[in-house]
Every structure is written in structure tokens, then in C-alpha cells.
Amino acid sequence: MAFLLVAGAIVSEVMATLALRASHGLSRLGPGVLVVLGYGAAFVMPAQALKTLNVGPVYAVWSGVGTVGAFLGGVWLFDEPVRPATLIGVALVITGVAVMYLGGGTQH
């Protein structure tokens, strides 16, 4: 169940981040509401997951997968550019998350 909470937190964070972009400086009500709700859920869910999971791997997965998800969402929804250096960065984030996850253990 804790892993589902982390997954939900990642989806919520990515949704909130993309809504933040769509809100035009929080001047649009609909996306602004999604920002508040999404970030709220993105903190409540991992807080519950951390009752049984180790903080290092959880944070690595949450922030890393969220970063890659926000990047992909920006490309898909807002036609943001994809450059070679950006792809190298994505590969490094994924590698770092994998190393943290595998080396840090997941449950305490």
C-alpha cells in the first residue's frame, strides 16, 4: 500500500507542476486550484508512506520520477524543447533514482 501512496504522490506532484505552468502565474482559477490540491496530496501521501518506507529511497523516487514526469508533460502539453543535454540529464536522474532505490533499502 505504501508504494501506491508514493505513486499517487508522484502523479499529484506532476499534475500540480503542470497546472502551475498552465496557471499563468496563478492568475487562472482552475489550474490554480489544481496546484493547491495536487501539491497538498503530493505531501500527504508520502507522509503516510514514510510510516513504513525509508525516506532516502522514497524521496529519490518521488522527486526523480516527478522531475522526469514534469519534463515529459512539459514537452507533451506545452511543446517545450528537447535538447541533447536535457536527455542526458533525464538519464542521469533515472540512474540516480535507481542507485538510491537499490542501495537504500525500502522498508524499515
N, C-alpha and C positions, 0 to 999 in steps of 0.2 A: 504494500500500500504506500509506503514511503516513496518508492520510486515513481509512482503515479503522481504523487504530490509534487515531486521535483519536475516531472514532465509538464504538469499543469502550470507550475510557476514559470517555466520557460516559455510556454505558449502565451501566458498572460503578459510576461515582460516584453516579448517580441510584439505582441499586439499593441501594447501601450506605447512602445517606442515608435512604431509605425504611425499610430494615431497622433503622437506628439508631432511628427513631421507633417501630418495632414492637418493639424490644428492651426497652422499658420500663426505660431506664437501664442497659442491658447486663445485665439480670437474667434474660433468656431466652437460652438457649444457641443455638438455631437462628438467630434473627436476629443474635445477636452474632457468630457465625461468618461470616455473610454480610457483616456490617460490615467485618470484618478482611480477608476475601478481596476484597470489592468495592473497598475503598479501596486495597488493595495493587495490584490490577490497574489502578486508576484513576491510579496514579502510574507504574507500569512501562510501560504502553502509550504515554503521551505522551512519556516519556523516550526511547523508541525513535523515535517520530515526529519528535522535535526534532533528530534527526540530519540531517534534510533539510528541515524546515519552520522558518519563523521563529517565534520564541517569542511575540511580541505577538499576532498573529492566532490562533495555536493556543490561547493561554491565554484570549483573549477568547471564542472559540467554545466551548472546554471549560467554562469557568466560566459563561458566559452561557446556553448551551443546557442545561447541568446545572442551573442555577438555575430555569429555566423548567420543565424536566422534573420537578424535585423539587416545584415548586409544583403542577403538574398531577397528579402522583402523590399528593400530599397531599390534593388535592381529591377525586380518584377513590377512593383507598383509605381515607382517614381522615375524609372528609366535612368537610374544613377549609373555612372560609368563603371566598367570592369576593366581594370588595368592589370598588367602582369604583377606589379608589386603588391596589389591588393590580393591577388590569388595566392601569392607566396605567403602573405600574412594570414590568410584563411587557413592554409595548410599548416602553418606554424601553430595557430590557435588550436586546431584539431589535434595536432601531435601533442601539444602541451596538455590538453584536456585528457587525452588517452594516458599519458605518462602519470599525471596526477591521480587519475582514477585507478589505474593498475597498481601504482606504488603506494597509495594512501589507505587502502582498505576502505570498505564502505560502511560496515556496521560496527558499533561499539558495544 
